Structures are given as structure tokens and as C-alpha cells.
Amino acid sequence: MMSEFISYLQKMIYTSLIFENRYQFLLEGLGMTLLITVLAFLLGTTAAVVICYGKIRGKRALKKFLSGMTQFFIRIPCLVLLMVFSYVIFADVPMSAVVVAVIVFSLKASSSMSDLFYTAIITVNPGEGEAARSLGLSRMQTFMHVIFPQAVKAALPLYKNQFIATLQETSIVGFLAIQDLTRASSIIASRTLDPLISLFIITVSYFLIGWTASFLLSFFEKEKHFTVEEAR
């Protein structure tokens, strides 16, 4: 039984990866998955900072608009958003499917992260900011050296999870005929009629990407102590 299983694995590894250089599908899919995920996450983070600032410092009308917009993108499934942006909003615009996907996932990620950043900032004890101002720190210095570090510490665990969530959400881009990891696995499975090896590879790949991102982001969790003189 063991020898038959080993023989089966060898055959499937050959037909799934080696034959016709099918491993290239997975490599190209991995590159596309990383490209969309990283771009969407970085653009989403940038947009989330802007939205968060608007929620804190903006006028009442702007705050309501931003809150409504973020709730809309949070509650609508990614697949529906992809369909709306592809077949309605950008239907007559000569734009690649990859760009559309990045826009959709950026908006989705920024909506979640803006709420995360906003909550982390407003939960910082206001007395600490007032104490820093009384010691001679400016408003910007107070934010950067007192409020921001505590907000980062509170938000980072969920921020790391958001990267993983964005990574997982990109697995549906095959709907737009984008060859990501999931679609590459489907292509290989359709040719071998056995998805075991390709599914195992993309499962491990998604896990390793998420684990690596969490590990790298964990470096920002280190506490940094400062004095008033350093802040000045």
C-alpha cells in the first residue's frame, strides 16, 4: 500500500508540475497573487489614513459621508464589487482586469482599516495627550510620540489580520480571468483530472505568505520608550 501511494504521488507530481512545465502556472499565479495583494494592501492603508483623518478632523457632513462609504464597502461581498466595477463602472473604460481588482480590494481594505485606525486613535486616553501638551509638546509631537505609538500597538494585531483577509479575498480574481494561484491550480487540475498536488501547493503557499507577512509586521509591535527631550 505504501509503495503504491508513493508511486501515485510521484506520478501526480510529475503530471502536475513537471510535464509541460506546468509549475510555471503556479509561479505566475503566485506572482499575480502577491502583486494584487501587496498593491491593494499598501493603497488601502494609504487611503485608510486619509479616511481616518477625515473622520477625526473633517466637518460633520464629511464624517457622515465617509462613514457611509466605508460601511458600504465593508458590507458588500468582494465578488459583487468586482462585478459592479467590471461590468458597470468601468464597463466602457479600457482598463485591465488587474487594475480593476486592485482598485476593488484597495477600497475594501481601506474601509476596514479606516475603522480600525479610527477606533485605535480615539480609545487612547485623552489625558495623556493633554499631559504631553502641558509639558511643551506641539499638537503634532503629541500625536506622533504619545497617541500614535499607542494606537499602533492597539491596531497592529488586527492590521496584520487585514493583510491575510486581503490575501484571501484575492483568491476570487479568477472570475475576471486573472491567473492567480487559485486559477492556476484549477488549470492544472483540469489537465490532470486530479487536484491533489496543485491544491496542496496553493494551500501551503497561502499559509506561508500570511505567516511571513505577520512575522514581518510583528517587528512594529516592539515598544519604544521616549523622553520629552527626545520628542522635542
C-alpha positions as protocol buffer text, in pm:
chain_id: "A"
residue {
  index: 1
  type: MET
  ca { x: 0 y: 0 z: 0 }
}
residue {
  index: 2
  type: MET
  ca { x: 276 y: 242 z: 91 }
}
residue {
  index: 3
  type: SER
  ca { x: 467 y: 173 z: -229 }
}
residue {
  index: 4
  type: GLU
  ca { x: 150 y: 228 z: -434 }
}
residue {
  index: 5
  type: PHE
  ca { x: 87 y: 558 z: -257 }
}
residue {
  index: 6
  type: ILE
  ca { x: 444 y: 675 z: -319 }
}
residue {
  index: 7
  type: SER
  ca { x: 415 y: 574 z: -683 }
}
residue {
  index: 8
  type: TYR
  ca { x: 89 y: 768 z: -709 }
}
residue {
  index: 9
  type: LEU
  ca { x: 249 y: 1078 z: -558 }
}
residue {
  index: 10
  type: GLN
  ca { x: 545 y: 1058 z: -792 }
}
residue {
  index: 11
  type: LYS
  ca { x: 312 y: 1030 z: -1089 }
}
residue {
  index: 12
  type: MET
  ca { x: 98 y: 1322 z: -976 }
}
residue {
  index: 13
  type: ILE
  ca { x: 398 y: 1544 z: -901 }
}
residue {
  index: 14
  type: TYR
  ca { x: 529 y: 1475 z: -1248 }
}
residue {
  index: 15
  type: THR
  ca { x: 198 y: 1534 z: -1428 }
}
residue {
  index: 16
  type: SER
  ca { x: 104 y: 1836 z: -1215 }
}
residue {
  index: 17
  type: LEU
  ca { x: 438 y: 2017 z: -1211 }
}
residue {
  index: 18
  type: ILE
  ca { x: 699 y: 1874 z: -1446 }
}
residue {
  index: 19
  type: PHE
  ca { x: 502 y: 1767 z: -1753 }
}
residue {
  index: 20
  type: GLU
  ca { x: 465 y: 2057 z: -2000 }
}
residue {
  index: 21
  type: ASN
  ca { x: 634 y: 2281 z: -1739 }
}
residue {
  index: 22
  type: ARG
  ca { x: 305 y: 2317 z: -1554 }
}
residue {
  index: 23
  type: TYR
  ca { x: 484 y: 2453 z: -1247 }
}
residue {
  index: 24
  type: GLN
  ca { x: 507 y: 2780 z: -1439 }
}
residue {
  index: 25
  type: PHE
  ca { x: 131 y: 2825 z: -1398 }
}
residue {
  index: 26
  type: LEU
  ca { x: 178 y: 2821 z: -1021 }
}
residue {
  index: 27
  type: LEU
  ca { x: 477 y: 3056 z: -1032 }
}
residue {
  index: 28
  type: GLU
  ca { x: 291 y: 3305 z: -1247 }
}
residue {
  index: 29
  type: GLY
  ca { x: -15 y: 3269 z: -1026 }
}
residue {
  index: 30
  type: LEU
  ca { x: 194 y: 3327 z: -714 }
}
residue {
  index: 31
  type: GLY
  ca { x: 343 y: 3642 z: -863 }
}
residue {
  index: 32
  type: MET
  ca { x: 0 y: 3775 z: -960 }
}
residue {
  index: 33
  type: THR
  ca { x: -147 y: 3696 z: -616 }
}
residue {
  index: 34
  type: LEU
  ca { x: 140 y: 3877 z: -441 }
}
residue {
  index: 35
  type: LEU
  ca { x: 118 y: 4173 z: -680 }
}
residue {
  index: 36
  type: ILE
  ca { x: -255 y: 4229 z: -629 }
}
residue {
  index: 37
  type: THR
  ca { x: -240 y: 4167 z: -253 }
}
residue {
  index: 38
  type: VAL
  ca { x: 56 y: 4394 z: -181 }
}
residue {
  index: 39
  type: LEU
  ca { x: -66 y: 4677 z: -405 }
}
residue {
  index: 40
  type: ALA
  ca { x: -418 y: 4660 z: -263 }
}
residue {
  index: 41
  type: PHE
  ca { x: -288 y: 4650 z: 94 }
}
residue {
  index: 42
  type: LEU
  ca { x: -49 y: 4942 z: 51 }
}
residue {
  index: 43
  type: LEU
  ca { x: -300 y: 5157 z: -138 }
}
residue {
  index: 44
  type: GLY
  ca { x: -569 y: 5056 z: 109 }
}
residue {
  index: 45
  type: THR
  ca { x: -350 y: 5159 z: 401 }
}
residue {
  index: 46
  type: THR
  ca { x: -282 y: 5498 z: 243 }
}
residue {
  index: 47
  type: ALA
  ca { x: -650 y: 5555 z: 170 }
}
residue {
  index: 48
  type: ALA
  ca { x: -742 y: 5438 z: 522 }
}
residue {
  index: 49
  type: VAL
  ca { x: -513 y: 5701 z: 677 }
}
residue {
  index: 50
  type: VAL
  ca { x: -680 y: 5973 z: 469 }
}
residue {
  index: 51
  type: ILE
  ca { x: -1029 y: 5848 z: 555 }
}
residue {
  index: 52
  type: CYS
  ca { x: -940 y: 5822 z: 924 }
}
residue {
  index: 53
  type: TYR
  ca { x: -809 y: 6178 z: 923 }
}
residue {
  index: 54
  type: GLY
  ca { x: -1132 y: 6296 z: 760 }
}
residue {
  index: 55
  type: LYS
  ca { x: -1338 y: 6117 z: 1025 }
}
residue {
  index: 56
  type: ILE
  ca { x: -1140 y: 6284 z: 1304 }
}
residue {
  index: 57
  type: ARG
  ca { x: -1079 y: 6634 z: 1168 }
}
residue {
  index: 58
  type: GLY
  ca { x: -1344 y: 6671 z: 898 }
}
residue {
  index: 59
  type: LYS
  ca { x: -1676 y: 6851 z: 918 }
}
residue {
  index: 60
  type: ARG
  ca { x: -1994 y: 6671 z: 1014 }
}
residue {
  index: 61
  type: ALA
  ca { x: -2112 y: 6619 z: 656 }
}
residue {
  index: 62
  type: LEU
  ca { x: -1776 y: 6473 z: 554 }
}
residue {
  index: 63
  type: LYS
  ca { x: -1773 y: 6241 z: 853 }
}
residue {
  index: 64
  type: LYS
  ca { x: -2117 y: 6107 z: 765 }
}
residue {
  index: 65
  type: PHE
  ca { x: -2020 y: 6058 z: 402 }
}
residue {
  index: 66
  type: LEU
  ca { x: -1700 y: 5871 z: 492 }
}
residue {
  index: 67
  type: SER
  ca { x: -1879 y: 5654 z: 747 }
}
residue {
  index: 68
  type: GLY
  ca { x: -2148 y: 5564 z: 494 }
}
residue {
  index: 69
  type: MET
  ca { x: -1893 y: 5490 z: 223 }
}
residue {
  index: 70
  type: THR
  ca { x: -1684 y: 5262 z: 444 }
}
residue {
  index: 71
  type: GLN
  ca { x: -1991 y: 5073 z: 566 }
}
residue {
  index: 72
  type: PHE
  ca { x: -2099 y: 5021 z: 206 }
}
residue {
  index: 73
  type: PHE
  ca { x: -1770 y: 4862 z: 102 }
}
residue {
  index: 74
  type: ILE
  ca { x: -1747 y: 4657 z: 422 }
}
residue {
  index: 75
  type: ARG
  ca { x: -2092 y: 4503 z: 379 }
}
residue {
  index: 76
  type: ILE
  ca { x: -2083 y: 4427 z: 5 }
}
residue {
  index: 77
  type: PRO
  ca { x: -1909 y: 4098 z: -90 }
}
residue {
  index: 78
  type: CYS
  ca { x: -1590 y: 4129 z: -293 }
}
residue {
  index: 79
  type: LEU
  ca { x: -1730 y: 3924 z: -580 }
}
residue {
  index: 80
  type: VAL
  ca { x: -2027 y: 4161 z: -614 }
}
residue {
  index: 81
  type: LEU
  ca { x: -1793 y: 4461 z: -605 }
}
residue {
  index: 82
  type: LEU
  ca { x: -1577 y: 4306 z: -877 }
}
residue {
  index: 83
  type: MET
  ca { x: -1884 y: 4257 z: -1094 }
}
residue {
  index: 84
  type: VAL
  ca { x: -2010 y: 4612 z: -1035 }
}
residue {
  index: 85
  type: PHE
  ca { x: -1675 y: 4773 z: -1109 }
}
residue {
  index: 86
  type: SER
  ca { x: -1600 y: 4549 z: -1409 }
}
residue {
  index: 87
  type: TYR
  ca { x: -1939 y: 4545 z: -1581 }
}
residue {
  index: 88
  type: VAL
  ca { x: -2088 y: 4878 z: -1473 }
}
residue {
  index: 89
  type: ILE
  ca { x: -1843 y: 5143 z: -1350 }
}
residue {
  index: 90
  type: PHE
  ca { x: -1552 y: 5057 z: -1580 }
}
residue {
  index: 91
  type: ALA
  ca { x: -1755 y: 4881 z: -1850 }
}
residue {
  index: 92
  type: ASP
  ca { x: -1660 y: 5134 z: -2119 }
}
residue {
  index: 93
  type: VAL
  ca { x: -1314 y: 5214 z: -1985 }
}
residue {
  index: 94
  type: PRO
  ca { x: -1010 y: 5041 z: -2142 }
}
residue {
  index: 95
  type: MET
  ca { x: -874 y: 4917 z: -1812 }
}
residue {
  index: 96
  type: SER
  ca { x: -708 y: 4583 z: -1740 }
}
residue {
  index: 97
  type: ALA
  ca { x: -875 y: 4336 z: -1505 }
}
residue {
  index: 98
  type: VAL
  ca { x: -574 y: 4353 z: -1273 }
}
residue {
  index: 99
  type: VAL
  ca { x: -617 y: 4728 z: -1223 }
}
residue {
  index: 100
  type: VAL
  ca { x: -988 y: 4683 z: -1154 }
}
residue {
  index: 101
  type: ALA
  ca { x: -910 y: 4411 z: -899 }
}
residue {
  index: 102
  type: VAL
  ca { x: -652 y: 4628 z: -723 }
}
residue {
  index: 103
  type: ILE
  ca { x: -900 y: 4917 z: -703 }
}
residue {
  index: 104
  type: VAL
  ca { x: -1174 y: 4697 z: -559 }
}
residue {
  index: 105
  type: PHE
  ca { x: -955 y: 4529 z: -300 }
}
residue {
  index: 106
  type: SER
  ca { x: -795 y: 4862 z: -206 }
}
residue {
  index: 107
  type: LEU
  ca { x: -1137 y: 5013 z: -138 }
}
residue {
  index: 108
  type: LYS
  ca { x: -1243 y: 4706 z: 55 }
}
residue {
  index: 109
  type: ALA
  ca { x: -926 y: 4703 z: 267 }
}
residue {
  index: 110
  type: SER
  ca { x: -924 y: 5080 z: 325 }
}
residue {
  index: 111
  type: SER
  ca { x: -1282 y: 5070 z: 456 }
}
residue {
  index: 112
  type: SER
  ca { x: -1197 y: 4811 z: 718 }
}
residue {
  index: 113
  type: MET
  ca { x: -863 y: 4965 z: 810 }
}
residue {
  index: 114
  type: SER
  ca { x: -1000 y: 5318 z: 843 }
}
residue {
  index: 115
  type: ASP
  ca { x: -1245 y: 5199 z: 1107 }
}
residue {
  index: 116
  type: LEU
  ca { x: -961 y: 5011 z: 1274 }
}
residue {
  index: 117
  type: PHE
  ca { x: -732 y: 5316 z: 1281 }
}
residue {
  index: 118
  type: TYR
  ca { x: -1012 y: 5547 z: 1396 }
}
residue {
  index: 119
  type: THR
  ca { x: -1107 y: 5318 z: 1684 }
}
residue {
  index: 120
  type: ALA
  ca { x: -744 y: 5274 z: 1789 }
}
residue {
  index: 121
  type: ILE
  ca { x: -685 y: 5651 z: 1799 }
}
residue {
  index: 122
  type: ILE
  ca { x: -999 y: 5756 z: 1983 }
}
residue {
  index: 123
  type: THR
  ca { x: -950 y: 5489 z: 2250 }
}
residue {
  index: 124
  type: VAL
  ca { x: -621 y: 5645 z: 2362 }
}
residue {
  index: 125
  type: ASN
  ca { x: -674 y: 5820 z: 2696 }
}
residue {
  index: 126
  type: PRO
  ca { x: -723 y: 6193 z: 2618 }
}
residue {
  index: 127
  type: GLY
  ca { x: -549 y: 6279 z: 2946 }
}
residue {
  index: 128
  type: GLU
  ca { x: -217 y: 6155 z: 2808 }
}
residue {
  index: 129
  type: GLY
  ca { x: -237 y: 6398 z: 2517 }
}
residue {
  index: 130
  type: GLU
  ca { x: -325 y: 6682 z: 2750 }
}
residue {
  index: 131
  type: ALA
  ca { x: -32 y: 6594 z: 2976 }
}
residue {
  index: 132
  type: ALA
  ca { x: 205 y: 6594 z: 2679 }
}
residue {
  index: 133
  type: ARG
  ca { x: 78 y: 6934 z: 2566 }
}
residue {
  index: 134
  type: SER
  ca { x: 128 y: 7071 z: 2917 }
}
residue {
  index: 135
  type: LEU
  ca { x: 490 y: 6957 z: 2901 }
}
residue {
  index: 136
  type: GLY
  ca { x: 551 y: 7173 z: 2595 }
}
residue {
  index: 137
  type: LEU
  ca { x: 492 y: 6930 z: 2307 }
}
residue {
  index: 138
  type: SER
  ca { x: 314 y: 7061 z: 1999 }
}
residue {
  index: 139
  type: ARG
  ca { x: -5 y: 6903 z: 1869 }
}
residue {
  index: 140
  type: MET
  ca { x: 190 y: 6712 z: 1603 }
}
residue {
  index: 141
  type: GLN
  ca { x: 457 y: 6598 z: 1851 }
}
residue {
  index: 142
  type: THR
  ca { x: 186 y: 6484 z: 2090 }
}
residue {
  index: 143
  type: PHE
  ca { x: 21 y: 6279 z: 1818 }
}
residue {
  index: 144
  type: MET
  ca { x: 344 y: 6126 z: 1685 }
}
residue {
  index: 145
  type: HIS
  ca { x: 507 y: 6047 z: 2021 }
}
residue {
  index: 146
  type: VAL
  ca { x: 212 y: 5982 z: 2252 }
}
residue {
  index: 147
  type: ILE
  ca { x: -106 y: 5895 z: 2065 }
}
residue {
  index: 148
  type: PHE
  ca { x: 32 y: 5727 z: 1753 }
}
residue {
  index: 149
  type: PRO
  ca { x: 254 y: 5464 z: 1927 }
}
residue {
  index: 150
  type: GLN
  ca { x: -34 y: 5353 z: 2149 }
}
residue {
  index: 151
  type: ALA
  ca { x: -274 y: 5345 z: 1856 }
}
residue {
  index: 152
  type: VAL
  ca { x: -30 y: 5133 z: 1657 }
}
residue {
  index: 153
  type: LYS
  ca { x: 10 y: 4891 z: 1945 }
}
residue {
  index: 154
  type: ALA
  ca { x: -367 y: 4852 z: 1971 }
}
residue {
  index: 155
  type: ALA
  ca { x: -432 y: 4827 z: 1597 }
}
residue {
  index: 156
  type: LEU
  ca { x: -141 y: 4613 z: 1477 }
}
residue {
  index: 157
  type: PRO
  ca { x: -283 y: 4268 z: 1561 }
}
residue {
  index: 158
  type: LEU
  ca { x: -597 y: 4341 z: 1358 }
}
residue {
  index: 159
  type: TYR
  ca { x: -392 y: 4521 z: 1093 }
}
residue {
  index: 160
  type: LYS
  ca { x: -193 y: 4201 z: 1036 }
}
residue {
  index: 161
  type: ASN
  ca { x: -517 y: 4008 z: 1007 }
}
residue {
  index: 162
  type: GLN
  ca { x: -635 y: 4256 z: 743 }
}
residue {
  index: 163
  type: PHE
  ca { x: -341 y: 4163 z: 521 }
}
residue {
  index: 164
  type: ILE
  ca { x: -439 y: 3798 z: 549 }
}
residue {
  index: 165
  type: ALA
  ca { x: -802 y: 3888 z: 477 }
}
residue {
  index: 166
  type: THR
  ca { x: -697 y: 4082 z: 165 }
}
residue {
  index: 167
  type: LEU
  ca { x: -481 y: 3789 z: 56 }
}
residue {
  index: 168
  type: GLN
  ca { x: -775 y: 3552 z: 94 }
}
residue {
  index: 169
  type: GLU
  ca { x: -1012 y: 3785 z: -88 }
}
residue {
  index: 170
  type: THR
  ca { x: -786 y: 3795 z: -394 }
}
residue {
  index: 171
  type: SER
  ca { x: -848 y: 3423 z: -448 }
}
residue {
  index: 172
  type: ILE
  ca { x: -1164 y: 3515 z: -644 }
}
residue {
  index: 173
  type: VAL
  ca { x: -990 y: 3723 z: -912 }
}
residue {
  index: 174
  type: GLY
  ca { x: -1002 y: 3422 z: -1142 }
}
residue {
  index: 175
  type: PHE
  ca { x: -1360 y: 3536 z: -1202 }
}
residue {
  index: 176
  type: LEU
  ca { x: -1205 y: 3816 z: -1412 }
}
residue {
  index: 177
  type: ALA
  ca { x: -981 y: 3566 z: -1594 }
}
residue {
  index: 178
  type: ILE
  ca { x: -678 y: 3677 z: -1393 }
}
residue {
  index: 179
  type: GLN
  ca { x: -437 y: 3390 z: -1346 }
}
residue {
  index: 180
  type: ASP
  ca { x: -369 y: 3395 z: -974 }
}
residue {
  index: 181
  type: LEU
  ca { x: -278 y: 3098 z: -755 }
}
residue {
  index: 182
  type: THR
  ca { x: -632 y: 2964 z: -735 }
}
residue {
  index: 183
  type: ARG
  ca { x: -694 y: 2985 z: -1109 }
}
residue {
  index: 184
  type: ALA
  ca { x: -353 y: 2829 z: -1178 }
}
residue {
  index: 185
  type: SER
  ca { x: -450 y: 2536 z: -957 }
}
residue {
  index: 186
  type: SER
  ca { x: -778 y: 2499 z: -1145 }
}
residue {
  index: 187
  type: ILE
  ca { x: -596 y: 2498 z: -1480 }
}
residue {
  index: 188
  type: ILE
  ca { x: -360 y: 2224 z: -1366 }
}
residue {
  index: 189
  type: ALA
  ca { x: -642 y: 2020 z: -1213 }
}
residue {
  index: 190
  type: SER
  ca { x: -842 y: 2041 z: -1536 }
}
residue {
  index: 191
  type: ARG
  ca { x: -547 y: 1891 z: -1725 }
}
residue {
  index: 192
  type: THR
  ca { x: -452 y: 1620 z: -1475 }
}
residue {
  index: 193
  type: LEU
  ca { x: -808 y: 1545 z: -1353 }
}
residue {
  index: 194
  type: ASP
  ca { x: -659 y: 1524 z: -1004 }
}
residue {
  index: 195
  type: PRO
  ca { x: -629 y: 1846 z: -797 }
}
residue {
  index: 196
  type: LEU
  ca { x: -436 y: 1696 z: -503 }
}
residue {
  index: 197
  type: ILE
  ca { x: -86 y: 1828 z: -571 }
}
residue {
  index: 198
  type: SER
  ca { x: -186 y: 2171 z: -702 }
}
residue {
  index: 199
  type: LEU
  ca { x: -430 y: 2228 z: -414 }
}
residue {
  index: 200
  type: PHE
  ca { x: -167 y: 2123 z: -162 }
}
residue {
  index: 201
  type: ILE
  ca { x: 83 y: 2367 z: -312 }
}
residue {
  index: 202
  type: ILE
  ca { x: -152 y: 2668 z: -311 }
}
residue {
  index: 203
  type: THR
  ca { x: -269 y: 2584 z: 43 }
}
residue {
  index: 204
  type: VAL
  ca { x: 89 y: 2588 z: 168 }
}
residue {
  index: 205
  type: SER
  ca { x: 163 y: 2900 z: -38 }
}
residue {
  index: 206
  type: TYR
  ca { x: -125 y: 3098 z: 111 }
}
residue {
  index: 207
  type: PHE
  ca { x: -27 y: 2989 z: 460 }
}
residue {
  index: 208
  type: LEU
  ca { x: 339 y: 3085 z: 412 }
}
residue {
  index: 209
  type: ILE
  ca { x: 253 y: 3425 z: 262 }
}
residue {
  index: 210
  type: GLY
  ca { x: 22 y: 3507 z: 552 }
}
residue {
  index: 211
  type: TRP
  ca { x: 269 y: 3380 z: 812 }
}
residue {
  index: 212
  type: THR
  ca { x: 559 y: 3575 z: 658 }
}
residue {
  index: 213
  type: ALA
  ca { x: 355 y: 3897 z: 649 }
}
residue {
  index: 214
  type: SER
  ca { x: 251 y: 3854 z: 1014 }
}
residue {
  index: 215
  type: PHE
  ca { x: 610 y: 3786 z: 1113 }
}
residue {
  index: 216
  type: LEU
  ca { x: 744 y: 4095 z: 938 }
}
residue {
  index: 217
  type: LEU
  ca { x: 470 y: 4321 z: 1075 }
}
residue {
  index: 218
  type: SER
  ca { x: 532 y: 4190 z: 1427 }
}
residue {
  index: 219
  type: PHE
  ca { x: 858 y: 4388 z: 1436 }
}
residue {
  index: 220
  type: PHE
  ca { x: 649 y: 4705 z: 1467 }
}
residue {
  index: 221
  type: GLU
  ca { x: 498 y: 4576 z: 1790 }
}
residue {
  index: 222
  type: LYS
  ca { x: 818 y: 4644 z: 1983 }
}
residue {
  index: 223
  type: GLU
  ca { x: 761 y: 4917 z: 2235 }
}
residue {
  index: 224
  type: LYS
  ca { x: 969 y: 5231 z: 2216 }
}
residue {
  index: 225
  type: HIS
  ca { x: 1013 y: 5448 z: 2523 }
}
residue {
  index: 226
  type: PHE
  ca { x: 1098 y: 5816 z: 2484 }
}
residue {
  index: 227
  type: THR
  ca { x: 1155 y: 6121 z: 2691 }
}
residue {
  index: 228
  type: VAL
  ca { x: 1010 y: 6468 z: 2649 }
}
residue {
  index: 229
  type: GLU
  ca { x: 1353 y: 6590 z: 2534 }
}
residue {
  index: 230
  type: GLU
  ca { x: 1359 y: 6327 z: 2256 }
}
residue {
  index: 231
  type: ALA
  ca { x: 1009 y: 6426 z: 2146 }
}
residue {
  index: 232
  type: ARG
  ca { x: 1117 y: 6786 z: 2121 }
}
